[in-house]
């Protein structure tokens, strides 16, 4: 079945990187067109985040480069039907040589499963089953979070503290936080309503200290704003802060303070989940706050804390 791509998708500058990856595929035009339909399906039907779609496409592109050499033939849509479990095991083994993480390996498999499902290649989809070691997200220690939330005299430091506090204090995804406008915060009281993954509306808690930090940030907001203004803006003003910039800020901060542990915006979400579970939060309640579709996804956090934190999450946040 051919998908009619919308003008919004084709002309949206936000998707330029997606098209750039697709055109870099060492395949024919028909394959490129099908991959555009696949990307469209992931974004508009499956409600995948853009970064996830780009990662899937890049994994598939690297896989195709490998298959071209491994099978010594060009890869087309018809050739995809002929790929076997042995082909993918060879790919998996090749990737292991460069010491990729289990997460990256699972993402590769997820990318191909989604593609096979989209193409309705059921036999390959069923055959593709490679076990990878389970890894669990590592939470950020309380002391590091406290240091991370210290401010100086710049408005950017107040913005960062408000953002890090919001991620850690609510468990929302960084993309959800960065999509907020001033109006979303103004109408929030004890809960903040967000448009989450899969366009599902949910509410996340807002603690008193986060309200204080956000108020202090908005008092230093470097330009005149209205209800439609982005809640978090970048150095260039007027422009909404980006997720890659957030990751870069955290990486620079970690290096500056000689911290070995990798810290990302998403690890603050992990920390929220593991810390509240360690203090006897109900797993079902946590699932609703995090916006997980399946309880199994939330349950991974039950494996990563020894439940011996000295203080409760409320002691940290209040």
N, C-alpha and C positions, 0 to 999 in steps of 0.2 A: 504494500500500500504506500503510495506516495503522499507525503505531507506537503500541504501548501504553506510555504513559509510566509509569515506576516511581514508587512513593511516595517513594523516596529522592530522586529528581530533583525532584519537585514540591514537597516539603516542606523540602528542604535550604536553609538560610538563605544558604549560599554562592552559590546561584544566583539570589538575589533581584534582583541587578542585571541579570541576563540577562532575566528576565521583565519587568523595568521597561522595558528597551529595546524588547522585543517589543510590549508594550502601547502604546508610544508610536508605533508604526507607523500611518500614516494609511491604514489598510486595514480590511477587514472581519474578522469573527471567524474565519471559515474560514482566512484568511491567517494570523492570529495563531496559530491552532492548528497550522497546518503549520510555522510558524517555530519553535514549541516542539519539534515533532518533529525539525526540522532541527538545533536546538541539542542535543537529546538524542543525535542521531546523531553529531554532531561530538565530543561529550564521551565517550560510551560505546562508540561503534563506531570512529570515526576517531582516538580518543585525543588530541584537540586540547587544549591548555592553555586554561583558563578565560579568560585575557586575550585569547587568539587568537579564541575564540568571540565574546567581547564586541566585539572589533574588527570581526570579520566582520559581525555583526548591525548594528553602528552604521554601517558602510559601506553596507550594503544599505538601511538606513533612510534615510540621506541620499540615496542613489540614487533611491529611490522618491519622495521629496519632489521631486527634480528631474524625474523622469519625469511626475509628475502635472501639473506646469506645462508641461513641454516638449511633451507629447502632448495636454494639455488634456482629460484624462479620469482617472477613478479607476483605481487599479491593483488588479487582482485576480489570482488564480492563472491564470485564463484569459488575461488581458491579457499576463502574462509570456511566454506562448507567442508572442505577436505582436511582441515586442521584436526589433529588428533590429540589425545591426552599426552602422548609422548612428545609432541611438539611443545606443549605447554610446560611439561616437566623439564624439557631442555631449556626453555626460556627461564623458568623458575631457577634452575641451577645456575644459569649464566648470571642472573641478577644477584644470586647469593655470593658470587665471587667478589662483587664490589661492596659487600657488607651492608646491604640495604636492611632497614629495620623490618621486623615482622609486620608493622603497620603498613609500610610501603608495599610489601608483598600482598597483603590482604586487599589493599586498594587496587592493585593491578588486577587481581582476580575479580573484584567487584566491578571494575571497569569493563572487563570482557563479558562478565555475566549480564550486565546491563545491555551491552551491545548485542549479544546473542539473543537475549530476550526481545529486544527491539526488532531485530531482523527475523525473529521467529525461527532461529536455528536451534530447535529444541534438543536434538540429539547431542550436539556439542555442549549446550548449556548444562545438560544432565551430567555429561562426562567430566566436565571441568570441576574437579574437587581435589584441591591440594591443601593439606593441613599446614597451618603455620602456628608457631608458638604464640600462646596468649600473652599479651602484655597489658598492664594496667596503668592508667594515668597516675602520675606522681604529683601529690599535692605540694604546694609551696608552704614552707614553714611560716608560722605566725610572725616570727621576728623579721623575716625578709619582707613580708607584706607590710608590716609596720614601717620599715625603712623605706619601702617603695612609696608609701603614702605621705612622706614628709614633703613639705613645700618650701620654696624660697620666695622671693618677691616678684617673680614673673607670673603673668596670667597663665602661661602654658603649664607651669607646675601645678596651679590650682585646677586647670582643666584635666591634667593627667590624674591627679588625686581623685577628682570626681568620677572619672571614667574607671580607673582601677577599682575604686570603692564600689561602684555600681556593678561591675562584673563580679567581684568577689562577694558583695553583699546580696546579690539577687540570683546569681547563677545564670544570667542571660548570656547568649552568644554575643561575641563582639559585633557581628554584623547587625544584630538586633539593636544593640545600644547605639551604633553609629547611624542607624536609620531614623533615630528619634529626632523629632523637631521640638522646638521650645514649647509648642502647644501641648505636646504629649506630657511633658513634665509639669506644666502649669496645672493641668487638670488632675494630676496624680495626687493622691492623699497617702494612705497607708499602702496602697498597691499601685503598680504601674502597669497599664494595659499595653501590650506589645503585639505586633503582627509577626508571628514566629514562622518557623520552618513549615513549608507546606501551606502558607497563608492561614495558619491556625491562630486565632486570637486567644491569648492567655494572660493571666495576671501574675506578676512577680512581686514579692514583698519589698518595701522600701523602709529601711531602718532609719531611726532618728539621726544617726551620725552621717548617713549618706545625704539626707536632706540638708544638713548643715554644710557639708562639703559642696553640695551642688549650689546652694545659695551663695556661698563665698566665691565660687567660680563664676556664677552669673553676674555677681557684683563687679567682676573684673572682665567680663565679656568685652573684647576689644573693639566692638563696633555696635552701632545701633541695631537692635534686632526687633523682629515682630514674631507673631505666632507661627509663621511658616519658616522661620530661620532654623537651620540645623542646630541641634543641641550642642554637638561637638564639631568645632571647626579647626582647620589646619592653620599653619603659619601664614599662608597667603590670604587668610580671611575669606569671607564669602563662600569658600569651598568647604564642603563636608570632609571631615577627617576620614582617611582611608584605613582599612584594616592592615595593609602592608606597612603603612607608616607607624601604626601602633606597635606592630611586631618589631619594627626597627628601633623604636624608642626603648622598648623593653630590653632588646639585645644590647644596645649601647649602655643602658643603665647597669645591666648585669656585668658587662666587661669593666665598666668604670669602678664598680664596687667589688671586683674580684670574686664574683659568685660563680661557682662551677655549675650549679644546676641550671638547666635550660628553663627560661621563664617566657611564656607566651601569653597573649590574651586568653587563649583557651585554657591554659593551665590554671588561671584564676577561677574560671568556671568549675574546673575539676576540684579545685581546693574548696570552693563553697560546698560542693556536693559531698566530698569526703569528710569535711569537718562537721557538717550538720548531722551526717549519718553517725559519726563517732559520738555524737551527743544525743543519740536515740531519736532522731527524726524518723517519722514514718516513711517507709520506702514509697508507698503510693502517693503520699503528699509530695515527696521530692520529685517523683515522676511528673506530676502536674506542673510544678514550678519550673523544672528544666525543659518541659515541652517534649519529652520523649514519647514516641508513638507506642513503643513496647516497654513493658516493665523489665524485660530481660536486659535492655540497654542500660537502665538505671541500676540494675542489680550488680553491675561490675564494680560499683563503688564500695560494696560490702566487703570486697577482698583487699582493699588497699589501706585500711586504717586498723590499728591495733586497739582502738577505742581506749587509749590511755592518755589522751590530751589533758593537760593540766587544768585548762579552763574551757568552758563551753563556748560555742560560737557567739552567744549573746554577750559574753564577757569581752570577746574580741571586738564586737561591733558597737556595743553600747557604752 
